Amino acid sequence: GDFLKPLVSLEMLVLRENNIKKIQPALFFLNMRRFHVLDLSRNKVKSICEEDLLSFQGKHFTLLKLSSVTLQDMNEYWLGWEKCGNPFKNMSVSVLDLSGNGFNVKMAKLFFDAITGTKIQSLILSNSYSMGSSFGHNNFKDPDKFTLKGLGDSGIKIFDLSKSQIFALSNSVFSHFQDLEQITLAENQINIIEIDAFWGMTNLLKLNLSKNFLGNIDSNTFQNLKKLEVLDLSYNHIRVLGDKSFQGLPSLLNLNLTGNALESVHEFATLPNLKIIYLGENRISSLSSLPNIAKNLTTLDLEMNKLQALSDLYTILREFPQIEKIFLQGNSFSSCYNQRQIVASDQLQLLHLGRSSMQLIWSEGKCLNVFNNLHQLEQLSLTANGLQSLPKDIFKDLTSLFFLDLSFNSLKYLPNGIFPESLQILNLEYNSIYSVDPNLFSTLSYLSLIKNDFRCDCNLRDFKTWLNQTNVIISHSIEDVICASPEDQYMVPVVRSSIQCEDEEDERNVEKLRLVLFIFCTAFITLLTASAIIYVRRRGYIFKLYKKLIGTLVDGKREEPDPDQFLYDVYLCFSSNDIKWVERALLNRLDSQFSEQNTLRCCFEERDFIPGEDHLTNMRDAIQNSHKTLCVVSEHFLKDGWLLEAFILAQRRMQVELEDILVVLVVGNIPQYRLLKFKQVRSYIENRGYLLWPDDSQDLEWFYDQLLHKIRKTPRLNKQILKSMRVKKILTQQMFKQTLQCNYKGLCIIPCFAPRFSSRPTLFEILFHWDMTSTNIKHIKAGKPHWNWISYKRYCIRKTSISRDTRGLRKSPDKIVSSKLH
């Protein structure tokens, strides 16, 4: 009708889903110069010929929608093709939609030959259910290089052939589309791509082959596509990538391989300009070769794969310095290697780690530095990770973060200061938060809190006040923030809950007490630690101060040995090989002749032994005439027989006089088990205490103080040792009363059949027992036996010759006695 005639400014006319059977617009459409959109979809038009659209000639349509109009007469058997002409003659179309019209290969060829020369920028031929052979279950054919030949001069730039039944892309099938920039072949049945299938498409920029049945990609699959920038192969069945796959795509920027069955990506050809790659929903477990394929990635999607090591994130950040977006959600991470490495990224802006088992990793103390040095990160998702708590300072380096998703976790509380100050959007939905400090949300502009377990008690009072007064945008009604406990507040909105604080004052007092205890414990631990450090580092200096303080406070003199009782205060028994060390370490600090500050009178072999005198006699005189005997036990000492005999003499004097006159100093780090190998010193080491030369120079003052104390103090053996010594003395006296006989001017002969000496005693054993029993011999003068008198006036002999090494000279007792008698 003419009801549209007055609408001279008409721009768009939509007549879809009517019962239009023939399209024959009136001539008044010639006057509608602004008319450019016509929608006649879902009608039942049998055919469209040149004479039908005369009123549209000379017009340019931005959209001419003829989808699902059936065109049932225009099949391959129609006899009116030649008479019909070009229905779009003298017209141009930006988008021509012919989808859903059941075009098969033959019908498409006839129709496109009829509209040859019509300028079309974008052609939609999707849902052509008769286009293609599918899997061979019907008699339809796949398009070949002649099928679309009629569109060669139309200048088509975008071609949509999706949702059809194409099984194979034959050689040069699109060779006539030299101006084509974008083609969509998604949701077909494509399983085969023949060599040079895309030959002639020199200007193609985007190719969509998603949701087909491709099983493998070879090196020559996409050759001749030098300008291709976007390739979508998602949701196919690609399991194997042949060697040098994607070769010949030097301009490729975006590659989508989501939803395939890839286990690795090492077969890729190098794609130097690749910026974005989608590898989600595959079976990839290793990223070892990915850096060699594309060094300039900015977006990497690896969601829902089989990655196990969270440290793969370190690899990504290290190998792709320009990376801006990383998607790793859905990988069940169970380990973390190389967690000590520090990787910085100045470009990363988005990181998705949802459903990645982060609780398992962080609970073991691993990968806690995963966000370190990510100063440019703006968006972070940790949703559905089972997080029960957030590690301390986990977000400290995220100084640019403004979006954080922590939903669907098990968080019960949020530590103070856990969020960066830059944060603006926070999602805490579906957690177990029972209490929260509203100061955590001071920087936010958007917050979601539904489905948490708030405990409406005194601890939530501040949050309730904040919830009523805040300017932060809550993504849901504040009435949806409800109480989970106590029972009387269950399911009550927090803003309308009744919170009573009866024990507030007690809680404040407890908090104060906790603070005091904390300060006290901290101060105590600090003092204890500092004291230990000072003691370890400066104990020598501390000891000097202590001695000076004691000397100032205690009024009295030190206990000194009686100078009239002994000729020397101490006899230093040491190896001549150690003379330099002894002089430097002991004599300079002890002997009064070495320094006026020293108070001890020391005796030692090199200075005080009588030249020409028997060495044994000299040693015995030194031991007897000294208040104490100091044996400097070194490796050289243990190898010197005379020194070991001197050690025995000092022990026997201690046993005779029942006084603690022997002081032992072990130098040179000699282990105790080595000392026990020498029977001369074994009994002393096992039962008596001895001094060790200190390893640390700051212990020297303490050592000298202990040494002087042992030398000066009055020697007294403890009761147990004293009792043992008395028993030994009594038994020895009884034995000698039975065996000792005097003969020849006081010389004493001990019979060889004496029970005590059936094992052939040494000369020193005889002298020892002589000394202990000398007071029981009648013709000896009463009084204390004198060691010198015994040494020079009495010699003991027996029939069996006894020999001893006296510094290299061996003499029998008979010769010694005879020479002395003469």
C-alpha positions in Angstrom: 0.0 0.0 0.0 0.9 3.6 -0.2 0.9 4.1 3.6 4.7 4.2 3.5 4.8 6.8 0.7 4.9 9.9 2.9 7.9 8.6 4.9 10.4 10.2 2.7 13.0 10.3 5.5 12.7 6.6 6.3 16.0 5.0 7.1 15.2 1.5 8.4 12.4 -0.9 7.5 12.0 -4.2 9.4 9.4 -6.7 8.0 10.7 -9.9 9.4 8.5 -12.9 10.4 5.6 -11.9 8.1 4.0 -13.9 5.4 5.7 -12.1 2.5 6.0 -14.3 -0.6 7.2 -11.9 -3.1 9.4 -8.8 -2.8 8.2 -6.0 -5.2 8.8 -2.6 -3.6 6.8 0.4 -4.9 8.4 3.2 -7.0 8.1 5.7 -4.1 11.1 4.0 -2.5 13.2 5.8 -5.1 12.4 9.1 -3.2 13.6 7.6 0.2 17.2 8.7 -0.2 18.1 8.0 3.5 16.7 4.5 3.3 19.6 2.0 4.0 18.5 -0.9 6.2 16.0 -3.5 5.1 15.1 -6.6 7.2 13.0 -9.2 5.4 14.2 -12.3 7.4 11.9 -15.2 8.2 9.5 -14.7 5.4 8.6 -17.2 2.7 9.9 -15.6 -0.5 10.2 -18.1 -3.3 12.6 -16.1 -5.5 14.2 -12.7 -6.0 14.9 -11.5 -9.5 16.1 -8.3 -11.1 12.7 -7.0 -12.0 11.5 -7.4 -8.4 13.9 -4.9 -7.0 13.8 -2.1 -9.6 12.8 0.5 -6.9 16.0 -0.3 -5.0 18.4 0.2 -7.9 20.9 2.9 -7.3 20.7 2.5 -3.5 23.4 1.5 -1.0 22.3 -0.7 1.8 24.3 -0.9 5.0 22.3 -4.0 5.9 20.2 -6.1 3.6 18.9 -9.0 5.6 17.4 -11.8 3.6 18.1 -14.6 6.1 15.7 -17.6 6.3 13.5 -16.5 3.4 13.8 -20.0 1.9 14.1 -19.0 -1.8 12.6 -22.4 -2.4 12.2 -22.0 -6.2 15.9 -21.0 -6.7 17.3 -24.5 -6.5 19.7 -26.1 -8.9 16.8 -27.4 -11.0 15.1 -24.1 -11.5 14.6 -23.1 -15.1 14.3 -19.4 -14.5 17.9 -18.6 -13.7 18.7 -17.0 -17.0 15.5 -15.0 -17.1 15.8 -13.9 -13.4 18.9 -11.8 -14.0 20.8 -10.0 -11.1 18.4 -9.2 -8.3 21.0 -6.7 -6.8 21.8 -4.9 -10.1 23.0 -1.4 -9.6 23.0 -1.8 -5.9 25.8 -2.0 -3.3 25.6 -3.6 0.1 27.8 -3.3 3.2 26.3 -6.4 4.8 24.3 -9.0 2.9 22.8 -11.7 5.1 21.7 -14.8 3.2 22.0 -17.2 6.1 19.6 -20.0 6.7 18.5 -20.3 3.1 19.7 -23.9 2.6 22.2 -23.1 -0.1 24.0 -26.2 -1.3 27.1 -26.1 -3.6 25.1 -26.0 -6.9 22.5 -23.5 -5.8 25.3 -21.3 -4.4 27.2 -21.4 -7.6 24.1 -20.4 -9.7 23.1 -17.6 -7.3 26.6 -16.1 -7.0 27.0 -16.2 -10.8 23.8 -14.3 -11.1 24.9 -11.5 -8.8 28.4 -11.2 -10.3 29.7 -7.7 -10.0 27.5 -6.6 -7.1 29.7 -4.8 -4.6 29.4 -6.5 -1.2 31.7 -5.8 1.7 30.4 -8.5 4.1 28.6 -11.7 3.1 26.9 -13.9 5.7 26.2 -17.4 4.4 26.0 -19.2 7.7 23.6 -22.0 8.6 23.7 -23.3 5.1 22.8 -26.8 6.2 23.1 -28.2 2.7 26.6 -26.8 2.1 29.1 -29.5 2.5 29.4 -33.3 2.6 29.6 -33.6 6.3 31.0 -37.1 7.1 29.6 -38.5 3.9 26.1 -39.3 5.2 24.4 -37.4 2.4 24.9 -36.7 -1.3 26.0 -33.0 -0.9 29.4 -31.9 -1.9 31.9 -29.6 -0.3 32.5 -26.3 -2.1 35.4 -26.2 -4.6 37.2 -23.3 -6.4 34.3 -22.9 -8.8 31.6 -22.6 -6.2 32.4 -19.1 -5.1 33.8 -17.8 -8.4 30.9 -15.4 -9.1 31.8 -13.4 -6.0 35.3 -12.7 -7.2 34.5 -9.2 -8.4 32.3 -8.2 -5.5 35.2 -7.0 -3.4 34.1 -9.0 -0.3 36.2 -8.4 2.7 34.3 -10.4 5.4 32.8 -13.8 4.6 30.9 -15.9 7.1 30.4 -19.6 6.2 29.9 -20.9 9.7 27.5 -23.5 11.0 27.4 -25.5 7.7 28.4 -29.1 6.9 31.7 -28.6 5.2 34.0 -31.6 5.8 37.1 -30.7 3.6 38.6 -27.5 2.4 39.7 -28.2 -1.1 42.6 -26.8 -3.0 42.2 -23.0 -3.9 38.6 -23.0 -2.6 38.8 -19.3 -1.7 41.2 -18.3 -4.4 38.8 -15.7 -5.9 38.6 -13.7 -2.7 41.8 -11.7 -3.1 40.4 -8.8 -1.1 39.1 -11.0 1.7 40.3 -9.9 5.1 38.2 -12.0 7.4 36.6 -15.5 7.0 34.7 -17.5 9.5 34.4 -21.3 9.0 33.5 -22.1 12.6 31.1 -24.9 13.6 31.4 -26.9 10.4 32.6 -30.5 10.2 36.0 -29.6 8.8 38.5 -32.5 9.3 40.7 -32.0 6.3 42.5 -29.0 5.0 44.1 -29.7 1.7 47.4 -28.2 0.6 47.0 -24.6 -0.8 43.4 -24.5 0.5 44.0 -20.8 1.3 45.9 -20.0 -1.9 45.2 -16.6 -3.3 44.0 -15.1 0.1 47.0 -12.7 0.2 45.2 -10.1 2.3 43.5 -12.3 4.9 43.9 -11.0 8.4 41.6 -13.2 10.5 40.7 -16.9 10.1 38.2 -18.7 12.4 38.2 -22.5 12.3 36.9 -23.0 15.8 34.6 -25.9 16.7 35.5 -28.2 13.9 37.1 -31.6 13.8 40.7 -30.9 13.0 43.0 -33.5 14.4 46.5 -32.3 13.5 48.3 -29.2 12.1 51.2 -29.6 9.6 53.8 -27.1 8.5 52.0 -26.4 5.2 48.5 -26.2 6.5 48.4 -22.4 6.6 51.0 -21.4 4.0 50.4 -18.5 1.7 48.8 -16.5 4.6 51.6 -14.0 5.0 49.4 -11.2 6.5 47.3 -13.4 8.8 47.1 -11.8 12.3 44.4 -13.8 14.1 44.0 -17.6 13.9 41.2 -19.3 15.9 41.5 -23.1 16.2 39.7 -23.4 19.5 37.6 -26.4 20.4 38.8 -28.8 17.7 40.4 -32.2 18.4 44.0 -31.2 17.8 46.2 -33.6 19.7 49.4 -33.4 17.6 51.2 -30.4 16.2 53.5 -31.5 13.4 57.0 -30.3 13.1 57.2 -26.6 12.4 53.4 -26.2 12.8 52.1 -22.7 11.8 55.1 -22.2 9.6 54.6 -19.3 7.1 52.7 -17.1 9.5 55.2 -14.3 10.1 52.5 -11.7 11.0 50.5 -13.8 13.4 49.6 -11.8 16.5 46.8 -13.9 18.1 46.6 -17.7 18.3 43.7 -19.5 19.9 44.1 -23.2 20.7 41.7 -23.4 23.6 39.8 -26.7 24.1 42.0 -29.1 22.3 44.0 -32.1 23.5 47.5 -30.7 23.4 50.0 -32.2 25.8 53.0 -30.0 24.7 53.8 -27.1 22.4 57.4 -27.8 21.5 56.6 -28.6 17.9 55.6 -25.0 17.1 57.4 -23.0 14.5 58.8 -19.7 15.7 56.2 -16.9 15.7 58.3 -13.8 16.3 55.3 -11.3 16.4 52.9 -13.4 18.4 51.4 -11.3 21.2 48.5 -13.4 22.5 48.1 -17.1 22.8 45.2 -19.1 24.3 46.1 -22.6 25.4 43.4 -23.1 28.0 41.5 -26.4 28.5 44.3 -28.6 27.1 46.5 -31.2 28.8 49.7 -29.2 29.0 52.0 -30.0 31.9 55.2 -28.3 30.8 56.2 -24.9 29.5 59.8 -25.8 28.6 59.6 -24.9 24.9 57.1 -22.1 24.9 59.7 -19.3 25.3 61.5 -20.4 22.1 58.2 -20.0 20.2 57.2 -16.5 21.1 59.4 -14.1 23.1 57.1 -11.1 22.8 53.9 -12.4 24.4 51.7 -10.0 26.2 48.8 -12.3 27.0 49.1 -16.0 28.0 46.1 -18.2 28.8 46.8 -21.6 30.3 43.7 -22.1 32.3 42.3 -25.6 33.0 45.5 -27.5 32.1 47.7 -29.9 34.1 50.4 -27.7 35.4 51.6 -28.9 38.8 54.3 -26.5 39.8 53.4 -22.9 40.8 57.0 -22.0 40.1 56.0 -22.1 36.3 54.7 -18.6 37.0 58.3 -17.6 37.8 59.3 -19.1 34.4 56.6 -17.1 32.6 57.6 -13.8 34.2 61.3 -14.5 33.5 61.0 -15.6 29.9 58.3 -13.1 28.8 59.4 -9.7 30.0 56.5 -8.0 28.1 53.7 -10.1 29.6 50.7 -8.2 30.6 48.0 -10.8 31.3 48.3 -14.3 32.7 45.5 -16.8 33.1 46.4 -19.9 35.2 43.0 -20.7 36.8 42.0 -24.3 37.1 45.5 -25.8 37.4 45.9 -27.9 40.5 49.3 -26.7 41.7 50.9 -29.1 44.3 54.5 -28.0 44.4 56.8 -25.0 44.1 60.4 -25.2 42.9 63.0 -22.4 42.6 61.0 -20.4 45.1 64.0 -18.4 46.1 64.5 -16.8 42.8 63.3 -13.2 42.5 61.6 -12.2 39.3 60.4 -8.7 38.6 57.8 -7.7 36.0 57.2 -4.1 35.1 54.4 -5.0 32.6 52.1 -7.5 34.3 48.6 -6.0 34.9 46.3 -9.0 35.3 46.9 -12.4 37.0 44.2 -15.0 37.4 45.0 -17.8 39.9 41.5 -19.0 40.7 40.9 -22.7 41.5 44.6 -23.3 41.7 45.0 -25.0 45.2 46.9 -22.0 46.6 46.0 -23.0 50.2 48.0 -26.3 49.7 51.1 -24.4 48.5 51.0 -21.6 51.1 50.2 -23.8 54.0 53.6 -25.5 53.5 55.3 -22.1 53.5 56.2 -22.3 49.8 56.0 -19.7 47.1 55.2 -16.9 49.6 57.1 -14.5 47.3 54.9 -15.3 44.3 53.7 -11.6 44.2 57.0 -10.0 45.0 58.1 -7.2 42.7 54.8 -7.1 40.7 54.5 -3.4 41.2 52.3 -2.9 38.1 49.8 -5.6 38.8 46.3 -4.1 38.8 43.9 -7.1 38.8 44.4 -10.3 40.8 42.0 -13.2 41.2 42.4 -15.9 43.9 38.8 -17.2 43.8 38.0 -20.7 44.9 41.5 -21.6 46.3 40.3 -23.0 49.7 42.2 -20.2 51.5 41.7 -20.3 55.2 44.0 -17.4 55.9 46.2 -15.0 54.1 50.0 -15.2 54.6 51.5 -12.1 56.2 52.6 -9.4 53.8 51.5 -11.5 50.8 50.3 -8.4 49.0 53.0 -5.9 50.2 54.6 -5.4 46.7 51.3 -5.0 44.9 51.4 -1.2 45.0 49.1 -0.7 41.9 46.5 -3.3 42.7 42.9 -2.0 42.5 40.9 -5.2 41.9 41.1 -8.3 44.2 38.8 -11.3 44.0 38.9 -13.5 47.1 35.5 -15.1 46.7 34.6 -18.7 47.3 37.3 -19.3 49.9 37.2 -20.3 53.6 38.7 -17.1 55.0 37.7 -16.5 58.7 39.5 -13.3 59.4 41.5 -10.7 57.6 44.7 -9.4 59.2 45.1 -5.7 59.7 47.0 -4.0 56.9 46.8 -7.0 54.6 45.5 -5.0 51.6 47.5 -2.4 49.7 46.4 1.2 49.8 45.7 1.2 46.1 42.9 -1.4 46.4 39.5 -0.1 45.2 37.4 -3.2 44.3 37.2 -6.2 46.7 35.2 -9.3 46.4 34.8 -11.4 49.6 31.6 -13.3 48.7 31.1 -16.8 50.0 33.8 -17.0 52.7 33.5 -17.8 56.4 34.4 -14.3 57.8 33.0 -13.9 61.3 34.6 -10.6 62.3 36.3 -7.8 60.4 37.9 -4.5 61.1 36.2 -1.8 58.9 39.5 0.1 58.7 40.5 -2.6 56.1 38.0 -1.1 53.7 39.1 2.6 54.0 40.4 2.8 50.5 37.7 0.8 48.7 35.0 2.2 46.4 33.3 -1.2 45.7 32.8 -4.2 48.0 30.9 -7.5 48.0 30.4 -9.3 51.3 27.4 -11.6 50.9 27.4 -15.2 52.2 29.8 -14.9 55.1 29.4 -16.2 58.7 29.4 -13.0 60.7 29.3 -13.4 64.5 27.2 -10.5 65.8 28.9 -9.8 69.1 30.9 -6.9 70.5 33.8 -7.4 68.1 31.4 -6.6 65.2 30.0 -3.4 66.6 32.4 -1.1 64.7 31.7 -3.0 61.5 27.9 -2.6 62.0 28.4 1.2 62.5 30.6 1.4 59.4 28.1 -0.6 57.3 25.3 1.9 58.2 27.5 5.0 57.4 29.9 4.0 54.6 30.1 5.6 51.2 31.6 2.5 49.7 29.4 1.0 47.0 28.1 -2.4 48.2 27.4 -4.7 45.3 24.3 -6.0 47.0 21.8 -4.8 49.6 23.3 -4.3 53.0 20.4 -6.3 54.3 22.1 -9.3 52.6 25.0 -9.1 55.1 23.5 -11.3 57.8 24.5 -12.8 61.1 25.4 -16.5 61.4 25.7 -16.5 65.2 24.8 -16.4 68.1 21.6 -18.4 67.7 19.3 -15.5 68.7 20.8 -13.4 65.9 20.8 -16.1 63.2 19.8 -14.8 59.7 19.3 -11.3 61.1 20.9 -8.6 59.0 24.0 -7.1 60.6 22.7 -3.6 60.4 19.6 -4.6 62.4 21.2 -6.9 64.8 21.2 -6.3 68.6 24.8 -6.2 69.8 25.2 -6.0 73.6 28.7 -5.5 75.2 28.3 -6.2 78.9 31.9 -7.1 79.7 33.6 -4.3 77.8 35.5 -2.9 80.7 36.8 -6.4 81.6 37.9 -6.8 78.0 39.7 -3.5 78.1 41.5 -4.5 81.3 42.5 -7.8 79.8 43.8 -6.0 76.8 45.9 -3.7 79.0 47.2 -6.7 80.9 48.1 -8.4 77.7 49.9 -5.3 76.5 51.8 -5.1 79.8 52.8 -8.7 79.7 53.8 -8.4 76.1 56.0 -5.5 76.8 57.5 -7.2 79.8 58.1 -10.5 78.0 59.6 -8.6 75.0 61.9 -6.6 77.3 62.9 -9.7 79.2 63.7 -11.7 76.1 65.5 -8.7 74.6 67.6 -8.3 77.8 68.2 -12.0 78.0 69.4 -12.2 74.3 71.5 -9.0 74.7 73.1 -10.4 77.9 73.9 -13.7 76.1 75.4 -11.8 73.2 77.4 -9.5 75.5 78.6 -12.4 77.5 79.8 -14.3 74.4 81.4 -11.3 72.9 82.7 -9.4 76.0 82.9 -11.9 78.8 86.7 -11.2 79.3 86.1 -7.5 79.8 83.1 -8.3 82.1 85.3 -10.6 84.2 87.9 -7.8 84.6 85.2 -5.4 85.9 84.0 -8.1 88.2 87.4 -8.6 89.7 88.0 -4.9 90.1 84.6 -4.5 91.8 85.3 -7.4 94.2 88.7 -6.0 95.0 87.0 -2.7 95.8 84.2 -4.0 97.9 85.9 -6.8 99.8 88.4 -5.5 102.3 91.0 -8.2 102.9 94.1 -9.8 101.5 94.2 -12.9 99.4 95.1 -16.2 101.0 98.8 -16.7 100.3 101.0 -19.7 101.0 103.2 -19.6 104.1 106.6 -18.4 102.8 108.4 -20.0 105.7 106.9 -23.4 105.2 107.9 -23.9 101.5 110.8 -22.7 99.4 108.6 -22.3 96.4 104.9 -21.5 95.8 104.7 -23.7 92.8 106.8 -26.1 90.8 106.2 -25.9 87.0 106.7 -29.3 85.5 106.7 -29.1 81.7 108.6 -30.3 78.6 111.7 -28.3 77.6 110.1 -28.1 74.1 107.3 -26.0 75.5 109.6 -23.5 77.3 108.9 -20.6 75.1 105.1 -21.1 75.4 105.3 -21.6 79.2 107.4 -18.4 79.6 105.0 -16.4 77.6 101.8 -17.8 78.9 102.6 -18.7 82.5 105.9 -17.4 83.9 105.2 -13.8 82.7 101.9 -13.9 84.7 103.0 -16.0 87.7 106.7 -15.7 88.5 107.8 -12.8 90.7 111.2 -12.8 89.0 109.6 -12.1 85.6 107.4 -9.2 86.8 107.2 -7.2 89.9 103.4 -7.5 89.8 103.6 -11.2 90.2 103.7 -12.6 93.7 104.4 -16.3 93.2 107.8 -17.9 93.7 108.1 -20.4 90.9 110.4 -23.3 90.4 111.2 -24.8 87.0 114.0 -27.0 85.7 115.9 -24.6 83.4 116.5 -22.1 86.2 116.2 -23.8 89.5 117.6 -27.4 89.2 121.1 -27.9 90.7 123.5 -28.5 87.8 125.3 -31.9 88.0 122.8 -33.2 90.5 120.9 -36.4 89.7 117.8 -35.4 87.7 115.5 -37.6 89.8 116.7 -35.9 92.9 116.2 -32.5 91.5 112.6 -33.4 90.6 111.8 -34.8 94.0 113.3 -31.8 95.7 111.3 -29.4 93.6 108.1 -31.3 94.4 108.8 -31.5 98.1 109.9 -27.9 98.5 106.9 -26.4 96.6 103.5 -25.6 97.9 101.9 -26.9 94.7 103.0 -28.7 91.6 101.7 -27.5 88.2 102.0 -30.1 85.5 101.7 -28.6 82.0 100.4 -31.6 80.0 101.1 -31.3 76.3 102.0 -33.7 73.5 105.7 -33.3 74.4 104.9 -33.9 78.1 103.3 -37.3 77.4 106.3 -38.4 75.3 108.8 -37.6 78.1 109.3 -40.4 80.6 111.0 -38.2 83.3 108.0 -35.8 83.3 105.6 -38.7 83.7 107.7 -40.0 86.6 107.5 -36.5 88.1 103.7 -36.6 87.7 103.7 -39.9 89.6 106.0 -38.4 92.4 103.6 -35.5 92.8 100.6 -37.9 93.0 102.4 -39.9 95.7 103.2 -36.9 97.7 99.6 -36.0 97.6 98.7 -39.6 98.7 101.3 -39.5 101.5 100.5 -36.0 102.9 96.8 -36.4 102.1 96.8 -32.9 100.6 95.7 -31.6 97.2 99.1 -30.4 96.0 98.9 -31.3 92.3 97.4 -29.0 89.6 97.1 -30.3 86.0 96.9 -28.0 83.0 96.2 -29.6 79.6 97.2 -27.6 76.6 97.1 -28.3 72.9 93.5 -29.7 72.6 94.4 -33.2 73.7 91.2 -35.3 73.9 90.5 -37.1 77.1 90.6 -40.6 75.6 94.2 -39.9 74.6 95.1 -38.9 78.1 93.6 -42.1 79.4 96.0 -44.2 77.3 98.8 -43.1 79.7 98.6 -45.1 83.0 100.7 -42.5 84.8 98.0 -39.9 84.5 94.9 -42.1 84.0 93.8 -42.3 87.6 94.1 -38.6 88.1 92.2 -37.7 85.0 89.4 -40.1 85.9 88.9 -38.9 89.4 90.2 -35.4 89.7 89.5 -32.1 88.0 92.0 -30.4 85.7 92.4 -27.1 83.9 92.2 -26.6 80.1 94.0 -23.8 78.3 91.2 -21.6 76.9 90.7 -21.4 73.1 89.2 -17.9 73.3 91.6 -15.1 74.4 88.9 -13.3 76.3 88.7 -16.3 78.7 92.4 -15.8 79.8 91.7 -13.6 82.7 89.2 -16.0 84.1 91.7 -18.9 83.5 94.5 -17.1 85.4 92.2 -16.3 88.3 91.2 -20.0 88.5 94.9 -21.1 88.3 96.0 -18.7 91.0 93.2 -19.8 93.2 94.2 -23.4 92.9 97.8 -22.6 93.6 97.2 -20.3 96.6 94.4 -22.2 98.4 95.3 -24.5 101.3 95.3 -28.0 99.9 92.6 -30.3 101.4 91.3 -33.5 99.9 87.7 -34.3 100.1 86.5 -36.8 102.7 86.0 -39.7 100.3 89.6 -39.4 98.8 91.0 -38.9 102.3 89.3 -42.1 103.6 90.7 -44.1 100.7 94.2 -42.7 101.3 94.1 -43.6 105.0 93.1 -47.2 104.3 95.9 -47.5 101.7 98.4 -46.1 104.2 97.4 -48.5 106.9 97.6 -51.5 104.6 101.0 -50.4 103.4 102.4 -50.0 106.9 101.2 -53.5 107.9 102.8 -55.0 104.9 106.2 -53.4 105.5 106.2 -54.3 109.1 106.2 -57.9 108.0 108.7 -57.6 105.2 111.2 -54.9 106.0 114.6 -55.8 107.5 117.5 -53.3 108.3 121.0 -54.1 107.5 124.5 -52.6 107.0 124.5 -49.0 108.3 120.9 -48.3 107.7 120.6 -49.9 104.3 117.3 -51.7 103.9 116.8 -54.9 102.0 113.4 -56.0 100.9 113.2 -59.7 100.4 112.3 -60.9 96.9 109.7 -63.2 98.5 107.7 -60.3 99.9 104.1 -60.8 98.8 103.7 -57.1 97.8 106.6 -57.2 95.3 106.2 -60.6 93.7 105.6 -58.7 90.5 109.0 -57.0 90.5 108.4 -53.5 91.7 110.2 -50.6 90.2 112.7 -48.4 92.1 110.0 -45.8 92.6 107.6 -48.2 94.1 110.2 -49.3 96.6 111.0 -45.6 97.4 107.3 -44.9 97.7 106.6 -47.6 100.2 109.8 -46.8 102.0 108.7 -43.2 102.5 105.3 -44.3 103.8 106.8 -46.7 106.3 110.0 -44.9 107.3 108.5 -43.7 110.5 108.1 -47.3 111.7 111.8 -48.2 111.6 113.1 -48.1 115.1 116.6 -46.7 114.5 115.3 -43.8 112.4 114.9 -40.6 114.3 111.5 -39.5 115.2 109.8 -36.8 113.2 108.6 -36.2 109.7 110.6 -38.1 107.1 112.7 -35.9 104.9 112.7 -36.5 101.2 116.3 -35.4 100.7 117.4 -37.6 103.6 115.7 -40.6 102.1 117.1 -39.8 98.7 120.8 -39.4 99.7 121.1 -41.7 102.8 119.0 -44.7 102.0 118.9 -47.0 98.9 116.9 -50.1 98.6 118.2 -53.1 96.9 117.1 -56.7 96.3 118.7 -59.8 94.9 117.1 -59.4 91.4 118.8 -56.5 89.5 116.4 -53.6 88.9 117.4 -51.3 86.0 116.0 -47.9 85.0 116.7 -45.5 82.1 118.0 -42.2 83.6 118.2 -39.9 80.6 120.1 -42.5 78.5 122.3 -43.9 81.3 121.4 -47.4 82.7 122.8 -48.5 86.1 122.0 -51.5 88.3 121.1 -50.8 91.9 124.2 -52.8 93.1 126.5 -50.4 91.2 124.6 -47.4 92.5 124.9 -48.6 96.1 128.5 -49.6 95.8 129.5 -46.3 94.4 127.7 -44.5 97.2 129.3 -46.6 99.9 132.7 -45.8 98.7 
